[in-house]
Amino acid sequence: MGKGIKPAVPVKQYTSEVKKITKTIKKDKVNIITLGCSKNMVDSEVLSGQLLANDFDVVHENAKLDHNIVVVNTCGFIEIS
């Protein structure tokens, strides 16, 4: 910091407060529900991998209500593929 400029909150106190707050924040948990054909299952598996790579907890068609995000993957085909 420049000369004469003091932080509003001492750095040590600020760091301690941030650690307290981040301990209480839970990661997002995604429940993926797959409806439709086997192609949808593949899409759900790809989505699951992407979410896991971005630090989400992921479950598939979990009956528990411990998730805060639900993705319903449905079929968009109208003809035989």
C-alpha positions as CSV (number, residue, x, y, z in Angstrom):
1,M,0.0,0.0,0.0
2,G,1.1,3.5,-0.6
3,K,2.5,5.7,2.1
4,G,-0.2,7.2,4.4
5,I,-3.0,4.9,3.1
6,K,-4.3,2.5,5.7
7,P,-6.8,-0.3,5.0
8,A,-10.3,0.2,6.5
9,V,-10.0,-3.3,8.1
10,P,-6.6,-4.7,9.1
11,V,-5.5,-7.4,6.7
12,K,-5.1,-10.1,9.4
13,Q,-8.7,-9.5,10.6
14,Y,-10.1,-9.4,7.1
15,T,-8.4,-12.7,6.2
16,S,-9.8,-14.3,9.3
17,E,-13.4,-13.1,8.5
18,V,-13.1,-14.4,4.9
19,K,-12.1,-17.8,6.2
20,K,-15.1,-17.9,8.5
21,I,-17.5,-17.0,5.7
22,T,-16.0,-19.4,3.2
23,K,-16.4,-22.3,5.6
24,T,-20.1,-21.7,5.8
25,I,-20.7,-21.6,2.0
26,K,-21.7,-24.9,0.5
27,K,-20.8,-26.0,-3.0
28,D,-23.7,-26.1,-5.4
29,K,-25.1,-29.6,-5.8
30,V,-26.7,-30.5,-9.1
31,N,-29.3,-33.3,-9.6
32,I,-29.4,-34.4,-13.2
33,I,-32.7,-36.1,-14.3
34,T,-32.5,-37.9,-17.7
35,L,-35.7,-38.5,-19.7
36,G,-35.8,-40.0,-23.1
37,C,-33.4,-42.2,-25.1
38,S,-29.9,-43.5,-24.6
39,K,-28.5,-40.4,-26.4
40,N,-29.9,-38.3,-23.5
41,M,-27.9,-40.5,-21.0
42,V,-24.7,-39.8,-22.9
43,D,-25.6,-36.0,-22.9
44,S,-26.2,-36.2,-19.2
45,E,-22.9,-38.0,-18.6
46,V,-21.0,-35.3,-20.6
47,L,-22.8,-32.5,-18.7
48,S,-22.0,-34.3,-15.4
49,G,-18.3,-34.4,-16.3
50,Q,-18.3,-30.7,-17.2
51,L,-20.0,-29.7,-14.0
52,L,-17.6,-31.9,-11.9
53,A,-14.6,-30.2,-13.7
54,N,-16.1,-26.8,-12.6
55,D,-16.2,-27.9,-9.0
56,F,-19.9,-28.7,-8.7
57,D,-21.2,-31.7,-6.7
58,V,-23.3,-33.9,-9.1
59,V,-25.8,-36.6,-8.5
60,H,-28.0,-38.4,-11.0
61,E,-31.7,-38.9,-10.3
62,N,-31.2,-38.7,-6.6
63,A,-34.4,-38.9,-4.5
64,K,-32.8,-36.9,-1.6
65,L,-33.6,-33.2,-1.5
66,D,-30.0,-32.1,-0.7
67,H,-29.4,-30.4,-4.0
68,N,-30.0,-26.8,-4.9
69,I,-30.0,-27.1,-8.7
70,V,-32.0,-29.6,-10.9
71,V,-31.3,-30.1,-14.6
72,V,-34.0,-32.1,-16.5
73,N,-32.5,-33.4,-19.7
74,T,-35.2,-34.4,-22.1
75,C,-35.3,-35.8,-25.7
76,G,-35.6,-33.4,-28.6
77,F,-35.9,-36.0,-31.4
78,I,-39.2,-36.3,-33.2
79,E,-38.1,-39.0,-35.6
80,I,-36.1,-42.2,-35.3
81,S,-32.4,-41.2,-35.1
